[in-house]
Amino acid sequence: MSHDRRNTPLSPATRLAQALHHVEERTGAVTPSIQPSSTYARGPDYAPRQPYIYRRDGNETTQLAEAVITDIEGAASTLLFASGMSAANAVLEALPMGAHVVAPSVMYHGVLHQLRKHHGTGRLIVDFHPVGDLDAMRAVMRPGVTALVWVETPSNPDWTVTDIAAAAEIAHAAGARLVTDCTATPPPGCRALDLGADISFHSATKYLGGHSDVTAGSLAVRDPDAMWDEIASVRMLHGTILHSFDAWLLIRGMRTLMLRIERQTASATAIARHFDGHPLLQSVLYPGLPAHPGHAVALRQTGGLFGGMLSIITKGDEQTAIDTARHCRLFYPATSLGGVESLIEHRKTVSGPGFDVHHNLLRLSIGIEDPQDLIDDIEQALTRASG
Ligand SMILES: *Cc1c(COP(=O)(O)O)cnc(C)c1O
């Protein structure tokens, strides 16, 4: 497995590039093997030879991916799931019947859907507040009762920034746990546990994987407690552990995370600056722009790695926005984010009815292409759609 050969602290970029200086004992391979077995033979004494018994419990490949995330999150323990949603659902499932949850009313639509569903059935009691509004969050907290506060920052699809440290203070003052979804700004740029989060959630499908070829979700904690055991038990009994083949892809992807996120931040910044004030646009939403209301907090929380997610709101009617996405030649008209290829989506079409999203909002995930090519592509699509 992996070896930390030095005692001196190494940069996250170095540790990521080497997957924690992985060397496979048996072969010397610097790339991990994929261990796909669904079951494990016991030893001559009938005891398990390793901590592995059955694939729903865990396997070596998935555990290496977890170790890499534990390292870059500054966590004590990480659990990987077959998707971000299965990780998010495991957190909700681990809450007792009727637990009180506080969450924003605008956030990733899948998690919001689950929260609304559980609220509707009485499985959970959920109070929603305007995203990023800490006073509104404070107002719906029930001291001694609230079990969980869910924060997504920057949040889908308008990239509102929430101050994680301030949200942690509010949650902890009421005796609640803070879960953060910082999928759009991955570690080591944004390390939510350092800022006071109790559980750091990421859709690893996005920046951590980075190549649009795997779905995965991660949960990381600093203090594994009874709720953590319950989350692990949900994963085991639902069979939602990340498959070893996908864990291998995730490890491979994470080795270039620093290069990708630096490039994507630089390109998204260039694109946001270019289109800010554009005559065919109402607005550009990107926390990396100094005029963005969340800029100072985002700078503090990400160390300047603002990521590659931005949204533009076109002038004209809804069809103009849809046509802009349709006329792109380089940007793929696809959902998801965080990959090496740039994507554009008309968010209202994709999230469907019942979600509070501007009808002219186009969500852009900036990849690692030449940013000038991407600017030219949006320019020609905007001109055609508005013409
Ligand atoms: C994609 C995403 C999720 C859900 O993750 P999946 O891997 O698609 O299941 C949750 N939160 C955010 C912010 C996301 O972008």
The ligand as an SDF file (V2000), in Angstrom:
LIG
                    3D

 15 15  0  0  0  0  0  0  0  0999 V2000
  -23.3360   16.7370   -8.6940 C   0  0  0  0  0  0  0  0  0  0  0  0
  -23.5800   17.3160   -7.3790 C   0  0  0  0  0  0  0  0  0  0  0  0
  -24.1730   16.5750   -6.3460 C   0  0  0  0  0  0  0  0  0  0  0  0
  -24.6300   15.1380   -6.5370 C   0  0  0  0  0  0  0  0  0  0  0  0
  -23.5620   14.2870   -6.8550 O   0  0  0  0  0  0  0  0  0  0  0  0
  -23.6750   13.0390   -7.8740 P   0  0  0  0  0  0  0  0  0  0  0  0
  -22.2810   12.5420   -7.9290 O   0  0  0  0  0  0  0  0  0  0  0  0
  -24.1850   13.5830   -9.1820 O   0  0  0  0  0  0  0  0  0  0  0  0
  -24.6330   12.0770   -7.2940 O   0  0  0  0  0  0  0  0  0  0  0  0
  -24.3510   17.1930   -5.1230 C   0  0  0  0  0  0  0  0  0  0  0  0
  -23.9860   18.4740   -4.9110 N   0  0  0  0  0  0  0  0  0  0  0  0
  -23.4270   19.2260   -5.8870 C   0  0  0  0  0  0  0  0  0  0  0  0
  -23.0540   20.6340   -5.6080 C   0  0  0  0  0  0  0  0  0  0  0  0
  -23.2180   18.6700   -7.1500 C   0  0  0  0  0  0  0  0  0  0  0  0
  -22.6720   19.4170   -8.1220 O   0  0  0  0  0  0  0  0  0  0  0  0
  1  2  1  0
  2  3  1  0
  2 14  2  0
  3  4  1  0
  3 10  2  0
  4  5  1  0
  5  6  1  0
  6  7  2  0
  6  8  1  0
  6  9  1  0
 10 11  1  0
 11 12  2  0
 12 13  1  0
 12 14  1  0
 14 15  1  0
M  END
$$$$
